[in-house]
Amino acid sequence: MDQKITNSLLYLDGVSVSFDGFKALNSLSFVVAPGELRAIIGPNGAGKTTMMDIITGKTRPDTGTVYFDGQIDLTKKDEADIAQLGIGRKFQKPTVFESHTVWDNIELALNRKRGVFATLFYTLTPADKARIEEILETVRMTARKDHLAGSLSHGQKQWLEIGMLLAQEPKLLLVDEPVAGMTDAETSETAILLKEIAKTRSVVVVEHDMGFIRDLGVKVTCLAEGSVLAEGSIDFVSNDPKVIENYLGR
Ligand SMILES: Nc1ncnc2c1ncn2[C@@H]1O[C@H](COP(=O)(O)OP(=O)(O)OP(=O)(O)O)[C@@H](O)[C@H]1O
């Protein structure tokens, strides 16, 4: 098999999908390395959400290849299989269990892997507790572990949900517009948090907030009309005349 495929955590090549004759993705190709944090930008309708739908198996491509972790063909897997393989997705709106504590939210996420019956009779091992504590620390929630999730700020709920995804130990985390609606301080902290998380897994983050993207300081892929318009450092991409015309200058 091609070395580029086997050395990548995520490999998309020539991925196209149409809805009622409209090409939402038009021969999209890009590669994410193991342990890479990648930022995706692009105007509304560029295909960013559709790209995540393809990776997570919600949408099937009409043509193209999608490989995960070297040799797994994601186009042959369903959504449940893909989640099980280690791809976690954070949607834009936080979805936490509001009437449960922060700790319980993480514990529930940790148990989700075990199934309902096993969970009923399961007591946490010291290793589970240590993992929950570690996740709480990562997502800045240690001091709030006994608070009800419903009492958290919008930004804190986003962090808690990232923690719930971490409990599933994904190899790849897809994060959709995490800083929309966050305060400036929360936004800066989220950049640091995602960089920490990407030390142990790959993260693909879609955002419109260019200050946040600059803070991340990672390779940026700009999509437009379903394909890659430009890719490289934030300075390289934001100075590209095509990016200015299609996105930044609008
Ligand atoms: N299920 C669907 N049926 C019909 N059209 C769709 C479907 N999903 C997406 N589209 C269209 O495909 C195009 C790409 O949409 P997509 O949501 O992927 O863009 P996006 O880059 O995520 O935009 P935004 O920044 O607004 O979230 C849009 O024109 C959208 O209307």
The ligand as an SDF file (V2000), in Angstrom:
LIG
                    3D

 31 33  0  0  0  0  0  0  0  0999 V2000
  -27.7140   16.6400    3.6120 N   0  0  0  0  0  0  0  0  0  0  0  0
  -27.6070   17.6450    2.7370 C   0  0  0  0  0  0  0  0  0  0  0  0
  -28.5210   17.8220    1.7680 N   0  0  0  0  0  0  0  0  0  0  0  0
  -28.4120   18.8240    0.8710 C   0  0  0  0  0  0  0  0  0  0  0  0
  -27.4030   19.7180    0.8760 N   0  0  0  0  0  0  0  0  0  0  0  0
  -26.4780   19.6130    1.8300 C   0  0  0  0  0  0  0  0  0  0  0  0
  -26.5120   18.5720    2.8070 C   0  0  0  0  0  0  0  0  0  0  0  0
  -25.4380   18.7350    3.6260 N   0  0  0  0  0  0  0  0  0  0  0  0
  -24.7690   19.8010    3.1680 C   0  0  0  0  0  0  0  0  0  0  0  0
  -25.3760   20.3310    2.0890 N   0  0  0  0  0  0  0  0  0  0  0  0
  -24.8910   21.5010    1.3080 C   0  0  0  0  0  0  0  0  0  0  0  0
  -23.5220   21.2790    1.0370 O   0  0  0  0  0  0  0  0  0  0  0  0
  -22.7840   22.4990    1.1510 C   0  0  0  0  0  0  0  0  0  0  0  0
  -21.6550   22.3420    2.1290 C   0  0  0  0  0  0  0  0  0  0  0  0
  -22.1990   22.3780    3.4390 O   0  0  0  0  0  0  0  0  0  0  0  0
  -21.3610   22.2210    4.7900 P   0  0  0  0  0  0  0  0  0  0  0  0
  -22.3560   22.2700    5.9000 O   0  0  0  0  0  0  0  0  0  0  0  0
  -20.4970   21.0300    4.7030 O   0  0  0  0  0  0  0  0  0  0  0  0
  -20.4690   23.5530    4.7880 O   0  0  0  0  0  0  0  0  0  0  0  0
  -19.6280   24.1670    5.9910 P   0  0  0  0  0  0  0  0  0  0  0  0
  -18.2900   24.4860    5.4170 O   0  0  0  0  0  0  0  0  0  0  0  0
  -19.6590   23.2560    7.1540 O   0  0  0  0  0  0  0  0  0  0  0  0
  -20.3890   25.5200    6.3110 O   0  0  0  0  0  0  0  0  0  0  0  0
  -20.5840   26.3060    7.7230 P   0  0  0  0  0  0  0  0  0  0  0  0
  -19.3130   27.0700    7.9520 O   0  0  0  0  0  0  0  0  0  0  0  0
  -21.7430   27.1910    7.4330 O   0  0  0  0  0  0  0  0  0  0  0  0
  -20.8700   25.2830    8.7740 O   0  0  0  0  0  0  0  0  0  0  0  0
  -23.7850   23.5830    1.5420 C   0  0  0  0  0  0  0  0  0  0  0  0
  -24.1480   24.2990    0.3800 O   0  0  0  0  0  0  0  0  0  0  0  0
  -24.9610   22.7940    2.0970 C   0  0  0  0  0  0  0  0  0  0  0  0
  -26.1670   23.4690    1.8810 O   0  0  0  0  0  0  0  0  0  0  0  0
  1  2  1  0
  2  3  1  0
  2  7  2  0
  3  4  2  0
  4  5  1  0
  5  6  2  0
  6  7  1  0
  6 10  1  0
  7  8  1  0
  8  9  2  0
  9 10  1  0
 10 11  1  0
 11 12  1  0
 11 30  1  0
 12 13  1  0
 13 14  1  0
 13 28  1  0
 14 15  1  0
 15 16  1  0
 16 17  2  0
 16 18  1  0
 16 19  1  0
 19 20  1  0
 20 21  2  0
 20 22  1  0
 20 23  1  0
 23 24  1  0
 24 25  2  0
 24 26  1  0
 24 27  1  0
 28 29  1  0
 28 30  1  0
 30 31  1  0
M  END
$$$$
